[in-house]
Amino acid sequence: MDLNILILVILIVIILFFFAAPCSLILYLWWTDQKQKEHAVLRNFPILGKMRYILEKMGPELRQYLFLNDNEGMPFSRREFKNTVIAGKYKFRMLGFGSERDFTKEGFYIRNTMFPKQRNELRTDNDDKVKTKIYQIDKDNLFLRKEYREDIKAAPFLLDEEDSPVIGERTSRNPFKVRGLVGQSAMSFGSLGDRALTALSIGLSRAKGTWMNTGEGGLSEYHLKGGVDIICQIGPGLFGVRTKDGKFSWEEFKKKSDLKEVKAFELKLAQGGKTRGGHVDGSKVTPEIAEIRNVEPWQSIDSPNRFKEFGNNKEMLDFINELRDVGGKPVGIKMVVGNTDDFERLVAYMAETGKHPDFITVDGGEGGTGASYQELADSTGIPIKTALPFVHDTLERYGIRAKVKIFASGKLLTPDKVAIALSLGADFVNIARGLMFSVGCIQAQVCHTNNCPVGVATTDPKLQEALIIEEKSYRVCNYILSLREGLFHLAASCGIDTPTKFTRNHIVYKNQNGRMISMDDTEFIDQRLQTTNTMR
């Protein structure tokens, strides 16, 4: 065959292929769209209707990165996310030109004094510096960023020994002295992968003076990797302290309480976002996780929404006393305030009998969860800034506030939010998602699917390869150091020499009319509580 004819034939075949193949595909899609019975828009507009679903699928990412402004994103705005990441990566909290907060809206403000404390007047322990690593930027423009890591010795901003709160001072053989006011909220192995937990444990330990809450999934070797202080949470599923058939095991509890890293235990009551009980998808329940929890591997776990071991205030407080006697360490409860009468009856019973937990962790209704139903996450439980003053005031009214410490959690991921929580009555603040940001979380909001794209909320070994433990552990450390430094800055601005002295006198609430309302106004607090209950 003539070479020219051969070339022509080949060209014709190529043209036909590139023309016929797309046409065939389009015809096939048109036919399948028109014949399917699931989507009306595809039956009426074959092929073209697919664009709707493509754009719908891309919507969250488009909004997050392009269309929402810096203060609009939920559950966290771009500004909140960025501030947290920068604090962890660069140990830097400065901004230029002005705040992006909308000052026309109602909200809490910190009351600075005319004569603030100077740095040398602050009661802080910065003698033993923390060896950490931060990034320095050489060049940062639209197309190029050049940065490098450098070793630094950072001030830890620990509390002075005399100011450090003690949990279980009068009730436990081994009380827990805390040198910093901020720690990690409950995050279980299984909800988070082993690399994320290892980075958190090492980073928190490096920062000193903080703690790590295990979450209800039980104590794993990854929580212990860094040697950080541990608050071991026990949920109604009893993971880590149960027998194979699901009963409480005093033997397993004693093993946990004998560990030097374990400083306290926390009983998780019906939690706001999980009042139906906890859930872990079967794809996350690896043999390792199953062994830690003493359950069957690769089967979804639905823990009960309340303990079988107690069903009223008397039984719960008796159980707490028994745990404290056997373990020798402080025991507290975690709860979301909902029915305020329930809580008042509990506190009244504490005052009457002298029995009480060593601490109460108040989780706001806005707190995060790895997996829950929409109706529970959106509408169950009172937000933290309303719940905190109620809990504090109720304990005060019955004369037992000095005996019970308060932890607060619920989107409190910057120094100013922590200071406001302390002013509203908290002794300590737990943070989960701020620390998740520090180990790489990008708010993909697929925590419940085991498909976390950055290897944080997943047990998939392939996805976890993206998370470098050493690098992220320094970010965790820097984030905690930045929070504590910011707290001391705010304390100085209020004229107090330590963050443990924050009170309601140091904050004010500005309403939508511009009126300043003192937090000593009990009528205002009651009104906020009633408004929250009415709205929900």
C-alpha positions as CSV (number, residue, x, y, z in Angstrom):
1,M,0.0,0.0,0.0
2,D,1.2,3.5,-0.9
3,L,2.6,5.3,2.1
4,N,0.4,8.3,1.6
5,I,-2.7,6.2,1.5
6,L,-1.6,4.4,4.7
7,I,-1.1,7.7,6.4
8,L,-4.5,8.9,5.2
9,V,-6.2,5.8,6.5
10,I,-4.5,6.2,9.9
11,L,-5.6,9.8,10.1
12,I,-9.2,8.9,9.2
13,V,-9.2,6.1,11.9
14,I,-7.8,8.5,14.5
15,I,-10.4,11.2,13.6
16,L,-13.2,8.7,13.7
17,F,-12.0,7.4,17.0
18,F,-11.8,10.8,18.6
19,F,-15.1,11.8,17.2
20,A,-17.0,8.5,17.6
21,A,-15.8,7.7,21.1
22,P,-17.1,11.0,22.7
23,C,-20.3,10.8,20.7
24,S,-20.9,7.3,21.8
25,L,-20.2,8.2,25.5
26,I,-22.5,11.2,25.3
27,L,-25.3,9.1,23.7
28,Y,-24.8,6.4,26.3
29,L,-25.0,8.9,29.2
30,W,-28.0,10.6,27.6
31,W,-29.8,7.3,27.3
32,T,-29.0,6.1,30.9
33,D,-29.9,9.5,32.4
34,Q,-33.3,9.5,30.6
35,K,-34.1,6.0,31.5
36,Q,-33.2,6.1,35.2
37,K,-36.0,6.8,37.8
38,E,-34.0,8.3,40.7
39,H,-33.4,11.9,39.6
40,A,-36.1,13.9,37.9
41,V,-33.7,16.6,36.8
42,L,-31.6,14.0,34.8
43,R,-34.7,12.6,33.2
44,N,-35.7,16.1,31.9
45,F,-32.2,17.3,31.2
46,P,-29.9,14.4,30.5
47,I,-26.2,15.0,30.8
48,L,-26.7,18.8,31.4
49,G,-28.4,18.0,34.7
50,K,-25.2,16.3,35.9
51,M,-23.6,19.7,36.3
52,R,-25.9,20.4,39.1
53,Y,-24.7,17.5,41.1
54,I,-21.0,18.2,40.2
55,L,-21.4,21.8,41.5
56,E,-23.3,20.6,44.6
57,K,-20.5,18.2,45.4
58,M,-17.9,20.9,44.9
59,G,-19.9,23.5,46.9
60,P,-18.3,23.0,50.4
61,E,-14.8,23.5,49.0
62,L,-15.8,26.4,46.8
63,R,-17.4,28.2,49.8
64,Q,-14.5,27.4,52.1
65,Y,-11.8,28.7,49.8
66,L,-13.5,31.2,47.5
67,F,-16.9,32.6,48.4
68,L,-17.2,32.9,52.2
69,N,-15.4,35.8,53.8
70,D,-12.9,35.3,56.6
71,N,-15.5,35.4,59.3
72,E,-18.4,33.4,57.8
73,G,-17.3,29.8,57.8
74,M,-18.8,27.2,60.0
75,P,-18.1,25.4,62.3
76,F,-15.0,27.6,62.3
77,S,-14.3,30.6,60.2
78,R,-11.2,31.0,58.0
79,R,-9.9,33.6,60.4
80,E,-10.1,31.2,63.4
81,F,-8.6,28.4,61.5
82,K,-5.7,30.5,60.1
83,N,-4.9,32.0,63.6
84,T,-4.6,28.5,65.1
85,V,-2.5,27.2,62.3
86,I,-0.1,30.2,62.3
87,A,0.3,29.9,66.1
88,G,1.3,26.3,65.7
89,K,3.6,26.6,62.7
90,Y,5.2,30.0,63.3
91,K,4.4,30.6,67.0
92,F,3.1,34.0,65.9
93,R,-0.1,35.8,66.7
94,M,0.5,39.3,65.4
95,L,-1.8,41.0,62.8
96,G,-1.7,44.3,61.0
97,F,-4.1,47.1,60.2
98,G,-7.0,46.1,62.4
99,S,-9.3,43.4,63.6
100,E,-11.7,41.6,61.3
101,R,-14.3,41.1,64.1
102,D,-17.7,42.7,63.4
103,F,-17.9,45.1,66.4
104,T,-21.5,46.0,65.6
105,K,-22.7,42.5,66.7
106,E,-23.4,41.6,70.3
107,G,-20.8,39.6,72.2
108,F,-18.3,39.4,75.1
109,Y,-15.4,41.8,75.5
110,I,-12.4,41.8,77.9
111,R,-12.2,44.8,80.2
112,N,-8.7,46.1,80.2
113,T,-7.4,48.4,83.0
114,M,-5.8,51.8,82.7
115,F,-2.7,50.5,84.6
116,P,-1.8,47.0,83.3
117,K,0.8,44.8,84.8
118,Q,4.2,44.8,83.2
119,R,5.9,41.6,82.1
120,N,8.2,41.4,85.1
121,E,5.2,41.7,87.4
122,L,3.5,38.6,86.1
123,R,3.6,35.4,88.3
124,T,4.8,33.1,85.6
125,D,7.4,30.3,85.6
126,N,9.6,30.7,82.5
127,D,12.9,29.3,84.0
128,D,13.0,26.0,82.2
129,K,12.8,26.8,78.5
130,V,11.1,24.6,75.9
131,K,13.1,23.3,73.0
132,T,10.9,23.5,69.9
133,K,11.0,24.3,66.2
134,I,9.3,27.1,64.3
135,Y,9.2,28.1,60.6
136,Q,10.7,31.3,59.3
137,I,9.5,32.7,55.9
138,D,12.1,33.9,53.4
139,K,9.7,34.7,50.6
140,D,5.9,34.4,50.3
141,N,4.0,35.6,47.2
142,L,1.3,34.3,44.9
143,F,3.4,31.6,43.2
144,L,6.3,30.9,45.6
145,R,6.8,30.4,49.3
146,K,10.3,29.8,50.7
147,E,10.6,28.9,54.4
148,Y,12.8,27.0,56.7
149,R,12.6,25.5,60.2
150,E,14.8,26.6,63.0
151,D,15.4,25.5,66.6
152,I,14.4,27.9,69.3
153,K,14.1,27.9,73.1
154,A,10.6,29.2,74.0
155,A,9.2,30.4,77.3
156,P,6.7,27.8,78.6
157,F,4.5,30.4,80.4
158,L,3.7,27.9,83.2
159,L,1.8,29.0,86.3
160,D,3.7,29.8,89.4
161,E,3.8,26.8,91.8
162,E,1.7,28.7,94.3
163,D,-1.0,29.6,91.7
164,S,-1.2,26.1,90.2
165,P,-4.7,24.6,90.8
166,V,-4.9,21.1,92.4
167,I,-7.6,18.6,91.5
168,G,-8.7,16.2,94.2
169,E,-6.6,17.9,96.9
170,R,-8.8,16.7,99.8
171,T,-10.3,13.6,98.4
172,S,-7.6,11.6,96.5
173,R,-4.4,9.9,97.6
174,N,-2.8,11.2,94.5
175,P,-4.1,14.7,93.7
176,F,-3.4,16.3,90.3
177,K,-1.5,19.6,90.3
178,V,-1.9,21.5,87.0
179,R,0.8,24.0,85.8
180,G,-1.2,25.3,82.8
181,L,-4.9,26.0,82.3
182,V,-5.3,24.6,78.8
183,G,-5.2,21.0,77.6
184,Q,-6.5,18.5,75.1
185,S,-10.2,17.6,75.1
186,A,-11.3,14.0,74.7
187,M,-10.2,12.4,71.5
188,S,-10.3,8.6,71.1
189,F,-7.9,6.3,69.3
190,G,-10.2,5.1,66.5
191,S,-11.7,8.5,66.0
192,L,-8.2,9.8,65.5
193,G,-5.4,7.7,64.0
194,D,-2.3,6.5,65.8
195,R,0.0,9.1,64.1
196,A,-2.2,12.0,65.1
197,L,-2.4,10.8,68.7
198,T,1.3,10.2,68.9
199,A,2.0,13.7,67.6
200,L,-0.4,15.2,70.1
201,S,1.1,13.2,73.0
202,I,4.7,14.2,72.2
203,G,3.8,17.8,71.5
204,L,1.8,18.2,74.6
205,S,4.5,16.6,76.7
206,R,7.1,18.9,75.2
207,A,5.0,22.0,76.1
208,K,4.8,20.8,79.8
209,G,2.1,21.6,82.3
210,T,-0.8,20.3,80.2
211,W,-2.8,17.2,79.8
212,M,-4.4,14.8,77.3
213,N,-7.9,13.3,77.6
214,T,-8.1,9.8,76.1
215,G,-11.8,10.1,75.0
216,E,-14.2,7.2,75.6
217,G,-12.2,4.8,73.3
218,G,-9.8,3.8,76.0
219,L,-6.2,4.3,76.9
220,S,-3.9,3.4,74.0
221,E,-0.1,3.2,73.7
222,Y,-0.2,6.3,71.5
223,H,-1.7,8.4,74.2
224,L,1.3,7.4,76.3
225,K,4.0,7.9,73.7
226,G,5.1,11.3,74.9
227,G,4.7,10.8,78.7
228,V,2.1,13.6,78.9
229,D,-0.3,13.7,81.9
230,I,-3.4,11.7,81.1
231,I,-7.1,12.2,82.0
232,C,-8.6,8.8,81.3
233,Q,-12.2,9.0,80.2
234,I,-14.7,6.2,80.8
235,G,-17.8,6.3,78.7
236,P,-20.9,4.2,79.0
237,G,-19.3,1.6,76.6
238,L,-16.6,1.1,79.3
239,F,-13.9,0.7,76.6
240,G,-10.6,-0.2,78.2
241,V,-12.1,-1.0,81.6
242,R,-14.6,-3.7,80.6
243,T,-14.9,-7.4,80.3
244,K,-15.6,-9.1,76.9
245,D,-19.3,-9.2,77.7
246,G,-19.4,-5.4,78.4
247,K,-19.4,-5.3,82.2
248,F,-17.2,-3.0,84.3
249,S,-13.8,-4.6,85.2
250,W,-12.3,-3.4,88.4
251,E,-9.1,-5.3,87.5
252,E,-8.7,-3.3,84.2
253,F,-9.5,-0.1,86.0
254,K,-6.8,-0.7,88.6
255,K,-4.3,-1.4,85.9
256,K,-5.0,2.0,84.4
257,S,-5.0,3.8,87.7
258,D,-1.6,2.3,88.5
259,L,0.0,4.1,85.5
260,K,2.0,7.1,86.6
261,E,0.9,9.0,83.5
262,V,-2.8,8.7,84.4
263,K,-3.6,11.6,86.7
264,A,-7.4,11.5,86.8
265,F,-10.5,9.7,85.5
266,E,-13.6,11.3,83.9
267,L,-17.0,9.6,83.5
268,K,-18.7,10.8,80.4
269,L,-22.4,11.2,80.9
270,A,-25.0,11.7,78.1
271,Q,-22.9,14.1,76.0
272,G,-24.7,16.9,74.0
273,G,-23.8,15.8,70.5
274,K,-24.0,12.1,71.4
275,T,-27.0,11.7,73.7
276,R,-27.9,8.7,71.6
277,G,-24.5,7.2,72.5
278,G,-21.2,7.1,70.7
279,H,-20.6,5.6,67.2
280,V,-17.5,4.3,65.5
281,D,-17.8,3.0,62.0
282,G,-16.7,-0.7,61.5
283,S,-14.1,0.3,58.9
284,K,-12.2,2.1,61.7
285,V,-12.4,-0.8,64.2
286,T,-9.0,-2.4,63.4
287,P,-7.9,-5.5,65.4
288,E,-5.6,-3.1,67.4
289,I,-8.5,-0.8,68.3
290,A,-10.8,-3.8,69.0
291,E,-8.2,-5.2,71.5
292,I,-7.9,-1.9,73.3
293,R,-11.7,-1.6,73.6
294,N,-12.2,-5.3,74.1
295,V,-14.8,-5.5,71.2
296,E,-14.9,-7.4,67.9
297,P,-12.8,-6.0,65.0
298,W,-14.4,-4.5,61.8
299,Q,-17.8,-4.2,63.5
300,S,-19.4,-0.8,64.1
301,I,-19.5,0.2,67.7
302,D,-22.6,1.9,69.1
303,S,-22.0,2.6,72.8
304,P,-25.0,3.1,75.1
305,N,-26.2,6.6,75.9
306,R,-25.9,6.1,79.7
307,F,-24.1,4.0,82.2
308,K,-25.7,0.7,83.4
309,E,-23.7,1.0,86.6
310,F,-25.8,3.9,88.0
311,G,-29.2,5.4,87.2
312,N,-29.5,8.3,89.7
313,N,-27.5,10.8,91.6
314,K,-26.9,8.6,94.7
315,E,-25.7,5.6,92.6
316,M,-23.4,7.8,90.5
317,L,-21.7,9.5,93.4
318,D,-21.3,6.2,95.2
319,F,-19.7,4.8,92.1
320,I,-17.4,7.9,91.9
321,N,-16.3,7.4,95.5
322,E,-15.6,3.7,94.9
323,L,-13.5,4.6,91.8
324,R,-11.6,7.1,93.9
325,D,-11.0,4.6,96.7
326,V,-9.7,1.9,94.4
327,G,-7.7,4.1,92.0
328,G,-6.5,6.7,94.5
329,K,-6.8,9.4,91.8
330,P,-9.3,12.2,91.2
331,V,-12.6,11.4,89.4
332,G,-14.9,13.8,87.6
333,I,-17.8,13.8,85.3
334,K,-18.3,15.2,81.8
335,M,-21.7,16.6,80.8
336,V,-23.6,19.0,78.6
337,V,-26.0,21.2,80.5
338,G,-29.5,20.6,79.2
339,N,-32.2,20.2,81.8
340,T,-31.1,22.8,84.4
341,D,-33.4,21.3,87.1
342,D,-31.5,18.0,86.8
343,F,-28.2,19.7,87.5
344,E,-29.6,21.7,90.4
345,R,-30.9,18.5,92.0
346,L,-27.5,16.9,91.6
347,V,-25.7,19.8,93.2
348,A,-28.3,19.9,96.0
349,Y,-27.6,16.2,96.7
350,M,-23.9,16.9,96.7
351,A,-24.3,19.6,99.3
352,E,-26.6,17.5,101.4
353,T,-24.4,14.3,101.5
354,G,-20.9,15.8,101.1
355,K,-20.3,13.4,98.2
356,H,-19.1,15.1,95.0
357,P,-16.9,14.6,91.9
358,D,-13.5,16.2,91.9
359,F,-14.3,18.1,88.8
360,I,-17.1,18.7,86.3
361,T,-16.3,19.1,82.6
362,V,-18.9,21.3,81.0
363,D,-19.1,20.6,77.3
364,G,-21.0,23.3,75.3
365,G,-23.8,22.2,73.0
366,E,-21.6,23.7,70.2
367,G,-18.8,21.2,70.9
368,G,-17.6,18.9,68.2
369,T,-18.0,15.2,67.7
370,G,-16.5,12.6,65.4
371,A,-19.9,11.3,64.5
372,S,-23.5,12.2,65.5
373,Y,-26.9,12.8,64.1
374,Q,-27.8,16.3,62.8
375,E,-30.7,16.8,65.2
376,L,-28.6,16.1,68.2
377,A,-25.5,18.1,67.1
378,D,-27.6,21.1,66.2
379,S,-30.2,21.3,69.0
380,T,-29.1,19.3,72.1
381,G,-27.5,21.1,75.0
382,I,-26.8,24.6,76.1
383,P,-23.9,26.6,74.6
384,I,-20.8,26.9,76.8
385,K,-21.0,30.7,77.4
386,T,-24.5,30.2,78.8
387,A,-23.8,26.9,80.6
388,L,-20.6,28.0,82.4
389,P,-22.0,30.8,84.6
390,F,-25.0,28.6,85.4
391,V,-22.9,25.7,86.6
392,H,-20.5,28.1,88.5
393,D,-23.4,29.9,90.2
394,T,-25.3,26.8,91.2
395,L,-22.2,25.3,92.8
396,E,-21.6,28.7,94.6
397,R,-25.2,28.9,95.8
398,Y,-25.0,25.5,97.5
399,G,-21.6,26.2,99.0
400,I,-19.5,23.6,97.2
401,R,-17.8,25.5,94.4
402,A,-14.4,25.4,96.2
403,K,-14.6,21.6,96.3
404,V,-15.4,21.0,92.6
405,K,-13.2,22.2,89.7
406,I,-14.7,23.1,86.3
407,F,-13.3,22.3,82.9
408,A,-14.9,24.0,79.9
409,S,-14.9,23.0,76.3
410,G,-16.7,24.2,73.2
411,K,-14.9,26.0,70.3
412,L,-12.5,27.8,72.8
413,L,-9.5,27.7,70.6
414,T,-7.8,31.2,70.9
415,P,-6.4,33.0,74.0
416,D,-9.3,35.5,74.2
417,K,-12.0,32.8,74.1
418,V,-10.1,30.9,76.8
419,A,-9.9,34.0,79.0
420,I,-13.6,34.6,78.6
421,A,-14.3,31.0,79.6
422,L,-12.1,31.4,82.7
423,S,-13.9,34.6,83.6
424,L,-17.3,32.9,83.3
425,G,-16.3,30.4,85.9
426,A,-14.0,27.7,84.4
427,D,-10.9,26.6,86.2
428,F,-9.5,24.9,83.0
429,V,-10.2,24.8,79.3
430,N,-10.2,21.7,77.0
431,I,-9.5,22.1,73.3
432,A,-10.0,19.4,70.6
433,R,-10.4,21.0,67.2
434,G,-7.7,23.6,67.7
435,L,-5.3,20.8,68.4
436,M,-6.6,18.9,65.4
437,F,-5.8,21.9,63.2
438,S,-2.3,21.8,64.7
439,V,-1.8,18.2,63.4
440,G,-3.1,19.0,60.0
441,C,-6.9,19.0,60.0
442,I,-8.4,21.1,57.1
443,Q,-12.0,20.9,58.1
444,A,-12.9,18.4,55.4
445,Q,-15.7,17.3,57.8
446,V,-15.5,13.7,56.9
447,C,-14.3,12.5,60.3
448,H,-17.1,9.9,60.5
449,T,-16.2,8.2,57.1
450,N,-12.6,7.2,57.8
451,N,-11.6,9.1,54.7
452,C,-9.8,12.1,56.3
453,P,-7.6,13.5,53.4
454,V,-4.8,14.6,55.8
455,G,-4.5,11.4,57.9
456,V,-5.9,12.9,61.2
457,A,-9.3,11.4,61.7
458,T,-8.7,8.1,60.1
459,T,-7.1,4.7,60.8
460,D,-6.4,4.1,57.1
461,P,-2.6,3.5,56.9
462,K,-2.3,4.9,53.4
463,L,-4.0,8.2,54.4
464,Q,-2.0,8.4,57.6
465,E,1.3,8.4,55.7
466,A,0.7,12.1,55.0
467,L,1.0,13.0,58.7
468,I,4.6,13.4,59.8
469,I,4.7,12.9,63.5
470,E,7.9,14.8,64.3
471,E,6.8,17.9,62.4
472,K,3.3,18.0,63.7
473,S,4.4,17.4,67.3
474,Y,6.3,20.8,67.3
475,R,3.2,22.5,66.0
476,V,1.1,21.1,68.8
477,C,3.7,22.3,71.3
478,N,3.9,25.8,69.8
479,Y,0.1,26.1,69.8
480,I,-0.1,25.4,73.5
481,L,2.7,27.7,74.3
482,S,1.0,30.5,72.2
483,L,-2.2,30.0,74.1
484,R,-0.6,30.3,77.5
485,E,1.4,33.3,76.4
486,G,-1.7,35.0,75.1
487,L,-3.5,34.3,78.4
488,F,-0.8,36.0,80.4
489,H,-0.9,39.0,78.0
490,L,-4.6,39.3,78.6
491,A,-4.2,38.9,82.3
492,A,-1.6,41.8,82.2
493,S,-4.0,44.0,80.3
494,C,-6.7,43.4,82.9
495,G,-4.3,44.3,85.7
496,I,-3.9,40.8,87.2
497,D,-0.7,38.9,87.5
498,T,-1.9,35.4,86.6
499,P,-4.8,34.0,84.5
500,T,-6.1,32.1,87.5
501,K,-7.4,35.4,88.8
502,F,-9.8,36.0,85.9
503,T,-13.4,36.8,87.2
504,R,-16.6,38.1,85.8
505,N,-15.3,41.6,86.6
506,H,-12.8,41.2,83.7
507,I,-15.4,40.8,81.0
508,V,-18.5,42.6,79.8
509,Y,-21.3,41.7,77.4
510,K,-22.3,44.2,74.7
511,N,-25.8,43.7,73.5
512,Q,-27.2,44.5,70.0
513,N,-28.1,48.0,71.1
514,G,-24.6,48.8,72.2
515,R,-25.4,48.7,76.0
516,M,-22.7,47.2,78.2
517,I,-24.0,44.5,80.6
518,S,-22.0,43.4,83.7
519,M,-21.7,39.7,84.2
520,D,-22.6,40.2,87.8
521,D,-26.1,40.9,86.5
522,T,-27.8,37.6,87.5
523,E,-31.0,38.7,85.7
524,F,-29.0,38.9,82.5
525,I,-27.6,35.4,83.0
526,D,-31.0,33.9,83.7
527,Q,-32.4,35.7,80.6
528,R,-29.7,34.2,78.4
529,L,-30.4,30.7,79.8
530,Q,-34.2,31.2,79.2
531,T,-33.6,32.5,75.7
532,T,-31.3,29.6,74.8
533,N,-33.9,27.1,76.0
534,T,-36.7,28.9,74.1
535,M,-34.7,29.0,70.9
536,R,-33.9,25.3,71.1
